[in-house]
Amino acid sequence: MAEGAETFSLREVLVAFTACVSEQREVRVDPYLAGWKGLVRFLNCLGTIFSFISKDAVTKIEIIENYRNSDQRDKYLTVQSMVEYELANGLVDLQKRSEHPNSGCRTFLRLHRALHWLQMFLEGLRTGEDNSKTSVICSETYDASLANYHPWIIRKAAGVAFCVLPTRNTFLETMNVGTAEEAVAMLGDALPYICEVYKITEELYAQHKLLDLP
Ligand SMILES: CCCCCCCC/C=C\CCCCCCCC(=O)N[C@@H](COP(=O)(O)O)[C@H](O)/C=C/CCCCCCCCCCCCC
């Protein structure tokens, strides 16, 4: 594990995702991005072999952060308000990437797909045997989710990177929440919130036919 692992806290990441859903069942953008930023910090601790993944995630986080820092920041408070605003103002490329290559809707969709992988990966970690291989959990869940949207070269590079992941228990112990068992318990508490964020976003995107944005 590279230097910096001590700055990662699984608790902080999970707390961010638990704060995402509002009382109106809307998905708040700021805690969603905070959750991803925490995950990227963790990814950076795993070594430079993961840099191409963290750079892409950071690029996408920054695109949405820029909307949150713009004059239109209020329109990007929740995923619901973002979708409504961008669609109503023709700010989303629906067929082909052209005038609005980095719309909030398109960019958020990429993170949303990655959240599906995360949800399955954390569940795999939570329910895995003590010394099962994180690399296997990671590649199986990646193949069942995100890989469907990635070209061959990215899938190959990701597969190579996964090989360096430590065993499940070592991985869990680097999350700075105590023993592997304590990390598992925390994952069990937090996963329903992550699933809820995923489900609400998936329904919203399906309702507006946005699940295949180019
Ligand atoms: C709670 C602690 C344990 C979990 C630790 C997980 C740490 C994961 C941190 C970040 C995950 C990165 C999310 C990557 C977002 C990828 C978005 C995407 O799909 N981008 C592609 C499409 O974008 P456009 O071209 O359409 O703009 C892009 O082509 C991708 C490029 C990079 C490769 C992405 C591979 C993703 C593999 C995800 C597994 C991460 C491995 C983590 C190991 C624990």
The ligand as an SDF file (V2000), in Angstrom:
LIG
                    3D

 44 43  0  0  0  0  0  0  0  0999 V2000
  -14.7690    1.6040    0.1900 C   0  0  0  0  0  0  0  0  0  0  0  0
  -13.4050    1.2740   -0.1490 C   0  0  0  0  0  0  0  0  0  0  0  0
  -13.1770    0.1870   -1.0980 C   0  0  0  0  0  0  0  0  0  0  0  0
  -13.5020    0.4950   -2.4720 C   0  0  0  0  0  0  0  0  0  0  0  0
  -12.3880    1.1120   -3.1910 C   0  0  0  0  0  0  0  0  0  0  0  0
  -12.7880    1.4540   -4.5360 C   0  0  0  0  0  0  0  0  0  0  0  0
  -12.0080    2.5820   -5.0590 C   0  0  0  0  0  0  0  0  0  0  0  0
  -12.5480    2.9840   -6.3760 C   0  0  0  0  0  0  0  0  0  0  0  0
  -12.2900    4.3850   -6.6660 C   0  0  0  0  0  0  0  0  0  0  0  0
  -12.6150    4.9190   -7.7790 C   0  0  0  0  0  0  0  0  0  0  0  0
  -13.2740    4.1380   -8.8420 C   0  0  0  0  0  0  0  0  0  0  0  0
  -13.0740    4.7540  -10.1200 C   0  0  0  0  0  0  0  0  0  0  0  0
  -14.3250    4.9970  -10.8520 C   0  0  0  0  0  0  0  0  0  0  0  0
  -13.9940    5.1040  -12.2780 C   0  0  0  0  0  0  0  0  0  0  0  0
  -15.0350    5.8370  -13.0170 C   0  0  0  0  0  0  0  0  0  0  0  0
  -15.0030    5.3620  -14.4230 C   0  0  0  0  0  0  0  0  0  0  0  0
  -15.9600    6.1050  -15.2650 C   0  0  0  0  0  0  0  0  0  0  0  0
  -15.8980    5.4930  -16.6580 C   0  0  0  0  0  0  0  0  0  0  0  0
  -16.5080    4.4890  -16.8830 O   0  0  0  0  0  0  0  0  0  0  0  0
  -15.1260    6.1080  -17.5670 N   0  0  0  0  0  0  0  0  0  0  0  0
  -14.9170    5.5550  -18.8710 C   0  0  0  0  0  0  0  0  0  0  0  0
  -15.9080    6.1370  -19.8550 C   0  0  0  0  0  0  0  0  0  0  0  0
  -15.7770    7.5390  -19.8790 O   0  0  0  0  0  0  0  0  0  0  0  0
  -15.9570    8.3290  -21.2440 P   0  0  0  0  0  0  0  0  0  0  0  0
  -14.8410    7.8930  -22.1450 O   0  0  0  0  0  0  0  0  0  0  0  0
  -17.2810    7.9270  -21.7960 O   0  0  0  0  0  0  0  0  0  0  0  0
  -15.8620    9.7760  -20.8580 O   0  0  0  0  0  0  0  0  0  0  0  0
  -13.4880    5.7910  -19.3000 C   0  0  0  0  0  0  0  0  0  0  0  0
  -13.2660    5.3270  -20.5860 O   0  0  0  0  0  0  0  0  0  0  0  0
  -12.6570    5.0620  -18.3010 C   0  0  0  0  0  0  0  0  0  0  0  0
  -11.4140    5.1590  -18.1490 C   0  0  0  0  0  0  0  0  0  0  0  0
  -10.6600    4.5450  -16.9970 C   0  0  0  0  0  0  0  0  0  0  0  0
  -10.9120    3.1150  -16.6430 C   0  0  0  0  0  0  0  0  0  0  0  0
  -12.0000    2.8570  -15.6700 C   0  0  0  0  0  0  0  0  0  0  0  0
  -11.9180    1.4540  -15.1270 C   0  0  0  0  0  0  0  0  0  0  0  0
  -12.7960    1.3700  -13.9230 C   0  0  0  0  0  0  0  0  0  0  0  0
  -12.4890    0.1960  -13.0800 C   0  0  0  0  0  0  0  0  0  0  0  0
  -13.1760    0.3510  -11.7480 C   0  0  0  0  0  0  0  0  0  0  0  0
  -12.5170   -0.4270  -10.7370 C   0  0  0  0  0  0  0  0  0  0  0  0
  -11.5550    0.3420   -9.8850 C   0  0  0  0  0  0  0  0  0  0  0  0
  -10.6230   -0.5870   -9.1610 C   0  0  0  0  0  0  0  0  0  0  0  0
  -10.5630   -0.3290   -7.7350 C   0  0  0  0  0  0  0  0  0  0  0  0
   -9.7650   -1.2840   -6.9920 C   0  0  0  0  0  0  0  0  0  0  0  0
  -10.1920   -1.4700   -5.6000 C   0  0  0  0  0  0  0  0  0  0  0  0
  1  2  1  0
  2  3  1  0
  3  4  1  0
  4  5  1  0
  5  6  1  0
  6  7  1  0
  7  8  1  0
  8  9  1  0
  9 10  2  0
 10 11  1  0
 11 12  1  0
 12 13  1  0
 13 14  1  0
 14 15  1  0
 15 16  1  0
 16 17  1  0
 17 18  1  0
 18 19  2  0
 18 20  1  0
 20 21  1  0
 21 22  1  0
 21 28  1  0
 22 23  1  0
 23 24  1  0
 24 25  2  0
 24 26  1  0
 24 27  1  0
 28 29  1  0
 28 30  1  0
 30 31  2  0
 31 32  1  0
 32 33  1  0
 33 34  1  0
 34 35  1  0
 35 36  1  0
 36 37  1  0
 37 38  1  0
 38 39  1  0
 39 40  1  0
 40 41  1  0
 41 42  1  0
 42 43  1  0
 43 44  1  0
M  END
$$$$
